[in-house]
Amino acid sequence: YLKTSHLWQLLVFNTTEVYVVAHSLTPGGRHYEKGLKELFADSFLKVVDQVGNVNLGAIYIANAFSEALQDQSVLGAFLADYVGLRRVPAIRIESGDGSSGVAILEAYNMVRAGIYDCVAVVGVEKMHDVTNIRLNKALATITDYEYEGFFGITPAAQAAMAMREYMLKYGYDYEDLAIWPIKMHERGSRNPLAYMRKQASLKDVLESEVIADPLRLYDAAPAVDGSAAVILCNKPIKNDAVIKIEGIGIGAYGTYLGQRETLTELYSVRDATNMALNMAHVSINDINLAEVHDTYSILGILALESMGLVRPGETPRLLSMGALDVGNKLVVNASGGLKSMGFPGGASGMYEFVTMVMELTNTKPFDSLGRVERGIVQDMAGFDLVSTSIILKRVS
């Protein structure tokens, strides 16, 4: 097998660049009037309209739960047929809630290798239209079900254990960590694309329902239906606000929690980020924007620290000081993160990715960021099972 460092060495021999030439995002919500096919078409047809007659070689579809929630496999074929592209290969990528990052990686590799000139990547998930029991059963499959999910160790329980260890390790109380949802709601209140567009006080967070002690309701990103799409090509189709994928990496630490030495370091996130930085020939200090996968607040905190953007144990303090807000050298989750945008399962990373493109191009509501050159998107499956990090650069 190939180690990630060997994979990177193979990739750098090919000099083809990969550009994001179109993007769209359907705001997350409870879209009861739309099925999975309609949600897919919403975002996909918008990016096709933006590029006109570009010949798509393939469509990569990020989706985690179609078998569990819609009783549908071979998803790609049926979605492509729905939009009239039955002769275009449509490949469904499943890697839990980290499906989008892996789908972008696969699409990127095909364009960079010269196999296709252009491909589409779509993240789509229909989380509602089922009972909470069925939805929670689907979410439990993100764990090692034989050893964890079957016995009630849910993703929320895993996050709660990590939060408890983090608090003990760095001497924080829960009130200190509540700054994450407070800040994400503050950002989301200014983002018309967010699902949660209201501010939250410390009192709101502390009085919210306990999910798994010490984790509370305000620590969890709300499940939403949604879809987002991009088209990647080997050359830009416009001259202004050109965005390219400068570096991309993947890491893995696929084991259940009982085998881990610590829950406060995300090794797959660290490895994916280092791989992306090496490919881009930049350091972590060159990153100005970050969108991290905060399905639970503690995972956003751990992601920042595992990526090397923040020193271990410092995130709550920096957030409370406003050091990661707009106007600083590093801005984190200007969108409000998944906490405010919503958690659309396997489409989560596409929401982060499209948001980052909008931030780099100063598209409203992110025009307040000004001209920023480089950002990183971190996506993750489960608790540090498989992670991707993608560095985007504005080149014009």
C-alpha positions as semicolon CSV with decimal commas, in nm:
position;residue;x (nm);y (nm);z (nm)
1;Y;0,000;0,000;0,000
2;L;0,101;0,365;-0,035
3;K;0,169;0,587;0,261
4;T;0,031;0,939;0,231
5;S;0,381;1,079;0,178
6;H;0,431;0,841;-0,117
7;L;0,096;0,946;-0,262
8;W;0,200;1,309;-0,243
9;Q;0,529;1,230;-0,420
10;L;0,336;1,068;-0,706
11;L;0,101;1,363;-0,738
12;V;0,368;1,631;-0,763
13;F;0,507;1,485;-1,087
14;N;0,190;1,598;-1,263
15;T;0,182;1,975;-1,311
16;T;-0,184;2,009;-1,410
17;E;-0,359;2,267;-1,194
18;V;-0,715;2,219;-1,068
19;Y;-0,948;2,517;-1,047
20;V;-1,289;2,571;-0,890
21;V;-1,485;2,722;-1,180
22;A;-1,840;2,714;-1,039
23;H;-2,008;2,669;-0,704
24;S;-2,356;2,663;-0,552
25;L;-2,514;2,592;-0,218
26;T;-2,870;2,517;-0,114
27;P;-2,918;2,651;0,241
28;G;-2,966;2,368;0,487
29;G;-3,310;2,317;0,633
30;R;-3,605;2,083;0,661
31;H;-3,686;2,052;0,293
32;Y;-3,993;1,832;0,328
33;E;-4,112;1,933;-0,018
34;K;-3,800;1,788;-0,185
35;G;-3,654;1,442;-0,208
36;L;-3,290;1,346;-0,252
37;K;-3,312;1,382;-0,631
38;E;-3,464;1,729;-0,615
39;L;-3,204;1,847;-0,364
40;F;-2,926;1,714;-0,588
41;A;-3,073;1,891;-0,890
42;D;-3,099;2,220;-0,698
43;S;-2,725;2,266;-0,659
44;F;-2,604;2,066;-0,958
45;L;-2,807;2,250;-1,223
46;K;-2,694;2,585;-1,084
47;V;-2,325;2,508;-1,135
48;V;-2,396;2,369;-1,482
49;D;-2,571;2,694;-1,570
50;Q;-2,268;2,890;-1,451
51;V;-2,024;2,714;-1,685
52;G;-2,242;2,664;-1,992
53;N;-2,120;2,397;-2,233
54;V;-1,831;2,253;-2,031
55;N;-1,802;1,882;-2,102
56;L;-1,825;1,699;-1,770
57;G;-1,626;1,377;-1,760
58;A;-1,784;1,252;-1,439
59;I;-1,994;1,346;-1,139
60;Y;-1,874;1,263;-0,788
61;I;-2,151;1,248;-0,529
62;A;-2,077;1,272;-0,155
63;N;-2,349;1,102;0,046
64;A;-2,333;0,905;0,371
65;F;-2,678;0,769;0,447
66;S;-2,886;0,697;0,135
67;E;-2,914;0,326;0,218
68;A;-3,006;0,393;0,582
69;L;-3,244;0,686;0,525
70;Q;-3,377;0,648;0,169
71;D;-3,332;0,271;0,110
72;Q;-3,133;0,358;-0,202
73;S;-2,801;0,223;-0,325
74;V;-2,627;0,287;-0,663
75;L;-2,716;0,646;-0,590
76;G;-2,501;0,805;-0,858
77;A;-2,678;0,639;-1,149
78;F;-3,023;0,746;-1,035
79;L;-2,924;1,105;-0,959
80;A;-2,747;1,147;-1,294
81;D;-3,048;1,005;-1,475
82;Y;-3,275;1,252;-1,294
83;V;-3,086;1,548;-1,446
84;G;-3,069;1,389;-1,792
85;L;-2,706;1,273;-1,782
86;R;-2,751;0,897;-1,782
87;R;-2,438;0,847;-1,998
88;V;-2,211;1,043;-1,762
89;P;-2,041;0,829;-1,496
90;A;-2,173;0,929;-1,155
91;I;-1,972;0,786;-0,866
92;R;-2,110;0,796;-0,514
93;I;-1,841;0,842;-0,245
94;E;-1,925;0,729;0,109
95;S;-1,700;0,809;0,403
96;G;-1,954;0,896;0,670
97;D;-1,981;1,264;0,749
98;G;-1,639;1,308;0,585
99;S;-1,767;1,195;0,244
100;S;-1,732;1,536;0,078
101;G;-1,361;1,576;0,139
102;V;-1,290;1,230;-0,002
103;A;-1,513;1,302;-0,304
104;I;-1,323;1,624;-0,373
105;L;-0,994;1,434;-0,341
106;E;-1,104;1,170;-0,593
107;A;-1,233;1,433;-0,836
108;Y;-0,916;1,639;-0,796
109;N;-0,697;1,338;-0,875
110;M;-0,888;1,260;-1,195
111;V;-0,850;1,617;-1,324
112;R;-0,488;1,646;-1,214
113;A;-0,403;1,315;-1,381
114;G;-0,548;1,442;-1,709
115;I;-0,822;1,181;-1,728
116;Y;-1,098;1,443;-1,731
117;D;-1,085;1,813;-1,816
118;C;-1,379;1,893;-1,588
119;V;-1,580;1,708;-1,324
120;A;-1,862;1,800;-1,089
121;V;-1,866;1,725;-0,717
122;V;-2,198;1,734;-0,534
123;G;-2,267;1,674;-0,167
124;V;-2,627;1,585;-0,095
125;E;-2,808;1,443;0,206
126;K;-3,171;1,413;0,316
127;M;-3,160;1,387;0,695
128;H;-3,528;1,448;0,766
129;D;-3,842;1,264;0,651
130;V;-3,750;0,986;0,895
131;T;-3,807;0,938;1,267
132;N;-3,540;1,042;1,516
133;I;-3,488;0,675;1,600
134;R;-3,402;0,593;1,240
135;L;-3,182;0,901;1,203
136;N;-2,988;0,825;1,521
137;K;-2,942;0,463;1,410
138;A;-2,792;0,592;1,085
139;L;-2,561;0,831;1,271
140;A;-2,446;0,547;1,495
141;T;-2,302;0,371;1,189
142;I;-2,026;0,635;1,190
143;T;-1,889;0,457;1,497
144;D;-1,737;0,108;1,501
145;Y;-2,084;-0,041;1,530
146;E;-1,980;-0,385;1,655
147;Y;-1,785;-0,242;1,949
148;E;-1,941;0,102;2,000
149;G;-2,270;0,183;1,827
150;F;-2,438;-0,144;1,923
151;F;-2,374;-0,066;2,291
152;G;-2,496;0,293;2,272
153;I;-2,164;0,471;2,215
154;T;-2,293;0,733;1,974
155;P;-2,094;1,012;1,803
156;A;-2,228;1,247;2,072
157;A;-2,098;1,018;2,346
158;Q;-1,756;1,010;2,179
159;A;-1,750;1,389;2,164
160;A;-1,854;1,409;2,529
161;M;-1,565;1,187;2,636
162;A;-1,322;1,400;2,436
163;M;-1,464;1,717;2,590
164;R;-1,426;1,577;2,940
165;E;-1,063;1,478;2,876
166;Y;-0,987;1,820;2,724
167;M;-1,132;1,999;3,026
168;L;-0,929;1,789;3,268
169;K;-0,609;1,815;3,064
170;Y;-0,612;2,194;3,026
171;G;-0,798;2,298;3,341
172;Y;-1,114;2,433;3,179
173;D;-1,471;2,435;3,307
174;Y;-1,763;2,372;3,073
175;E;-1,840;2,747;3,080
176;D;-1,501;2,809;2,915
177;L;-1,575;2,573;2,626
178;A;-1,921;2,724;2,575
179;I;-1,744;3,005;2,388
180;W;-1,742;2,788;2,074
181;P;-2,121;2,771;2,022
182;I;-2,155;3,135;2,135
183;K;-1,907;3,250;1,869
184;M;-2,053;3,025;1,598
185;H;-2,404;3,158;1,662
186;E;-2,269;3,513;1,652
187;R;-2,118;3,445;1,308
188;G;-2,427;3,259;1,189
189;S;-2,653;3,549;1,284
190;R;-2,481;3,752;1,009
191;N;-2,496;3,473;0,748
192;P;-2,823;3,448;0,551
193;L;-2,715;3,104;0,428
194;A;-2,703;2,967;0,783
195;Y;-2,975;2,745;0,929
196;M;-2,930;2,888;1,282
197;R;-2,940;3,265;1,235
198;K;-2,967;3,376;1,594
199;Q;-2,717;3,470;1,860
200;A;-2,674;3,261;2,173
201;S;-2,580;3,374;2,521
202;L;-2,387;3,182;2,783
203;K;-2,718;3,138;2,965
204;D;-2,873;2,981;2,652
205;V;-2,588;2,732;2,626
206;L;-2,579;2,642;2,995
207;E;-2,954;2,592;3,016
208;S;-2,976;2,375;2,704
209;E;-3,042;2,003;2,732
210;V;-2,757;1,769;2,827
211;I;-2,697;1,525;2,540
212;A;-2,409;1,331;2,695
213;D;-2,247;1,494;2,997
214;P;-2,081;1,745;2,964
215;L;-2,199;1,790;2,603
216;R;-2,513;2,002;2,565
217;L;-2,759;2,067;2,285
218;Y;-2,586;2,391;2,184
219;D;-2,262;2,196;2,130
220;A;-2,420;1,991;1,849
221;A;-2,470;2,101;1,489
222;P;-2,837;2,058;1,391
223;A;-2,915;1,793;1,129
224;V;-3,040;1,946;0,803
225;D;-3,130;1,847;0,448
226;G;-2,908;2,010;0,190
227;S;-2,685;2,000;-0,113
228;A;-2,386;2,193;-0,245
229;A;-2,188;2,157;-0,566
230;V;-1,871;2,267;-0,745
231;I;-1,718;2,209;-1,085
232;L;-1,344;2,146;-1,099
233;C;-1,152;2,200;-1,425
234;N;-0,791;2,197;-1,545
235;K;-0,813;2,565;-1,642
236;P;-1,015;2,864;-1,523
237;I;-1,309;2,986;-1,731
238;K;-1,295;3,348;-1,612
239;N;-1,021;3,597;-1,536
240;D;-1,138;3,743;-1,205
241;A;-1,158;3,577;-0,863
242;V;-0,989;3,257;-0,981
243;I;-0,965;2,988;-0,712
244;K;-0,739;2,684;-0,738
245;I;-0,681;2,385;-0,516
246;E;-0,325;2,447;-0,404
247;G;-0,286;2,142;-0,182
248;I;-0,494;1,848;-0,067
249;G;-0,428;1,576;0,187
250;I;-0,587;1,277;0,351
251;G;-0,512;1,106;0,680
252;A;-0,652;0,810;0,871
253;Y;-0,672;0,682;1,226
254;G;-0,942;0,423;1,181
255;T;-0,986;0,257;1,517
256;Y;-1,243;0,263;1,793
257;L;-1,194;0,486;2,094
258;G;-1,104;0,208;2,337
259;Q;-0,771;0,158;2,157
260;R;-0,665;0,523;2,165
261;E;-0,405;0,674;2,393
262;T;-0,568;1,019;2,391
263;L;-0,889;1,182;2,275
264;T;-0,745;1,534;2,258
265;E;-0,532;1,487;1,945
266;L;-0,679;1,414;1,602
267;Y;-0,403;1,228;1,420
268;S;-0,583;1,195;1,088
269;V;-0,644;1,570;1,085
270;R;-0,278;1,639;1,156
271;D;-0,157;1,406;0,881
272;A;-0,404;1,534;0,623
273;T;-0,306;1,893;0,695
274;N;0,067;1,823;0,674
275;M;0,016;1,646;0,341
276;A;-0,181;1,942;0,202
277;L;0,079;2,192;0,325
278;N;0,362;1,992;0,169
279;M;0,184;1,978;-0,164
280;A;0,114;2,352;-0,158
281;H;0,469;2,432;-0,042
282;V;0,340;2,660;0,232
283;S;0,342;2,661;0,611
284;I;0,044;2,664;0,844
285;N;0,127;3,030;0,919
286;D;0,037;3,117;0,559
287;I;-0,328;3,023;0,619
288;N;-0,564;3,318;0,665
289;L;-0,903;3,144;0,676
290;A;-1,017;2,809;0,814
291;E;-1,344;2,620;0,794
292;V;-1,336;2,326;1,032
293;H;-1,574;2,033;1,080
294;D;-1,751;2,121;1,404
295;T;-2,032;1,868;1,419
296;Y;-1,968;1,901;1,792
297;S;-1,797;2,204;1,943
298;I;-1,509;2,002;2,088
299;L;-1,427;1,862;1,743
300;G;-1,385;2,215;1,607
301;I;-1,152;2,298;1,895
302;L;-0,948;1,980;1,851
303;A;-0,931;2,025;1,473
304;L;-0,778;2,373;1,501
305;E;-0,517;2,249;1,746
306;S;-0,438;1,927;1,558
307;M;-0,390;2,124;1,235
308;G;-0,136;2,344;1,409
309;L;-0,337;2,663;1,362
310;V;-0,366;2,705;1,740
311;R;-0,142;2,575;2,017
312;P;-0,291;2,284;2,215
313;G;-0,525;2,405;2,490
314;E;-0,538;2,765;2,363
315;T;-0,852;2,770;2,147
316;P;-1,112;2,861;2,414
317;R;-0,893;3,144;2,540
318;L;-0,828;3,285;2,191
319;L;-1,196;3,265;2,101
320;S;-1,299;3,449;2,416
321;M;-1,044;3,723;2,335
322;G;-1,182;3,760;1,982
323;A;-0,845;3,660;1,835
324;L;-1,005;3,432;1,572
325;D;-1,273;3,680;1,462
326;V;-1,291;3,875;1,137
327;G;-1,012;4,131;1,121
328;N;-0,739;3,904;1,259
329;K;-0,459;3,721;1,078
330;L;-0,654;3,395;1,114
331;V;-1,033;3,385;1,086
332;V;-1,207;3,062;1,189
333;N;-1,549;2,955;1,060
334;A;-1,657;3,292;0,927
335;S;-1,975;3,113;0,813
336;G;-2,070;3,009;1,165
337;G;-1,945;2,657;1,093
338;L;-2,164;2,352;1,080
339;K;-2,297;2,467;1,418
340;S;-2,486;2,744;1,240
341;M;-2,491;2,626;0,877
342;G;-2,631;2,289;0,985
343;F;-2,508;1,932;0,958
344;P;-2,611;1,776;0,623
345;G;-2,439;1,440;0,683
346;G;-2,206;1,348;0,398
347;A;-2,258;1,688;0,236
348;S;-2,106;1,872;0,534
349;G;-1,761;1,913;0,380
350;M;-1,913;2,052;0,060
351;Y;-2,082;2,322;0,265
352;E;-1,744;2,411;0,415
353;F;-1,574;2,399;0,074
354;V;-1,829;2,618;-0,106
355;T;-1,830;2,859;0,187
356;M;-1,452;2,891;0,162
357;V;-1,476;2,965;-0,211
358;M;-1,726;3,241;-0,130
359;E;-1,499;3,378;0,141
360;L;-1,197;3,391;-0,090
361;T;-1,397;3,557;-0,369
362;N;-1,556;3,809;-0,126
363;T;-1,902;3,691;-0,223
364;K;-2,177;3,819;0,006
365;P;-2,219;3,774;0,296
366;F;-1,840;3,735;0,322
367;D;-1,733;4,059;0,154
368;S;-1,633;4,199;0,495
369;L;-1,330;3,966;0,493
370;G;-1,161;4,173;0,224
371;R;-0,898;4,034;-0,011
372;V;-0,766;3,711;0,142
373;E;-0,529;3,484;-0,046
374;R;-0,543;3,141;0,113
375;G;-0,779;2,925;0,320
376;I;-0,804;2,567;0,442
377;V;-1,105;2,336;0,464
378;Q;-1,097;2,044;0,709
379;D;-1,346;1,758;0,677
380;M;-1,362;1,448;0,895
381;A;-1,543;1,116;0,917
382;G;-1,657;1,021;1,265
383;F;-1,411;1,076;1,547
384;D;-1,078;1,111;1,367
385;L;-1,136;0,806;1,143
386;V;-1,059;0,963;0,804
387;S;-0,984;1,331;0,746
388;T;-0,913;1,555;0,451
389;S;-0,761;1,900;0,441
390;I;-0,786;2,117;0,130
391;I;-0,594;2,440;0,075
392;L;-0,761;2,687;-0,161
393;K;-0,577;2,988;-0,305
394;R;-0,711;3,292;-0,484
395;V;-0,478;3,348;-0,779
396;S;-0,642;3,652;-0,942
